[in-house]
Amino acid sequence: MVNRALMVKWIDALRSGDYPQIRGFLHTTQGLDCLGVLCDVVDPNGWNMEKPYTVKPSNIRPNPMPYYEFLYKGQTSTYTLPDALITDLGVEDNFAYYMVELSDKKGLDFNQIAEILERSYVVN
């Protein structure tokens, strides 16, 4: 069963305008993706800010870009949700991949993603 209270907090955070939106990683120096916002709502101190990873320069990203690991209940992640957070949110196992599809592949903004989450998990 979906944790509606957590879902509503996440939706509110997505709509808040407090988070610059990025794609590809949960959290970089440039902002957070939609799943990173959820991580930040759950535990803003869960980010390992002292030891960032760095994406090496490429044709796609010509400049090195630091990104951060999130720790939740002993599980770490940099680009998707830790399994324990998926369980606590009460959503299906493939939920994080669906969110990546909406954000990274379809290019939806935080407000559009919040609308989908609200219709799918809060209103119904």
N, C-alpha and C positions, 0 to 999 in steps of 0.2 A: 504494500500500500504506500502511496506517495506521501512523503512528509510535506504536507501542505504548508505548514508554517515556514519551513526552510525554503520551499519553492517560492512563496510570496516574498520572503526577504531577498532572494536572488533576483526575482523579477523587478522588485523595487530598486535594487542596486544597478541592474542593467539600464533602467530608465533614469537613473539619478543624474547622469552626465558627469559623474565623478571619475569615470574610468576611460582613458583613451583606448580605443579598440585597435587591436593588432590581430594578426592571423598567424597560425603555424606553431605557436608555443603558448603555454599557459600565461607566461609573464616574461616580458623583456624590459629593457630600459625604456622602451617606447610606449609600453602599455600592457594591457591584458587582453586575452581573448575571452569569449563568453564563459568558457569553463574555468578560466583563471579568476573571473569575477566571482563565481560560485566558491572557489577555493578561498578567496580573500574574505568572503562573507562568513564562511565557516571558521576560518582561523587566519586572521591577518598577520599573525606572527609565525605562520607555518612555512614561510619562504626562507630559503637559505640564501640570503643576500650577500653573505660574506664570501661565498665561493661560487660565483657564476660560471656557467659553461659558456663557451664562445663558439658561434657558428663561423667557420672559416669563410673568407671571401670567395665569391663565385660570380658567375655571370648574372645570376639572379639577385644575389646580395653582394655588391662589390665591397662593402665595408664589414669588418667583423662586428658581430652583434652579440652582446651578452644576454643570456637567458637564465632563468632561475628555476631551481627544483623546489617542489612543494612536498612537505612531509605531513602525512595524515595517518594516525593510528599505526605507525611503524612502516607505512608504505610511502614510497616516493614516486614522483612523476614530473615530467617537464612538458608534456604535450597532450595528455589526456587525464581523466580523473583516476585517482587511486580507486581500486575495487571497493575498499571499505567506505569511501564516500558515495559511490554508486548505491551500495547497500543501504547506507543511512538516508540517502535521498529517497529510496524506495522506488527506483525506476528499473526498467529492464536492462539487461547486460549490455545491449548494443546502443544504449542511450547516448553515450559520449560520442560514438561514431556518427550518430544522427546529428548531434550538435556541430561536430566538425564539418559535416556535409553542408549544413545550413550556413555556417560562418565562412569557412575557408573555400568551399567549392562554389556555393551559390552567392556568396558575398553579401549576405544579409547583415544589416546593422543591428546594434543591440536592441533598439526599439522593436524591430521586426521580430527578432528572436524572442523578446519578452512577450510579444503578442501571441506568438505560437505557443509558448509555454503556458501562458495564462489560459488560452482556449483549451489546450490539451490536458492540463493537469489541475487547474484551479476552478474554472467555471463548470466544467462537466462533472 
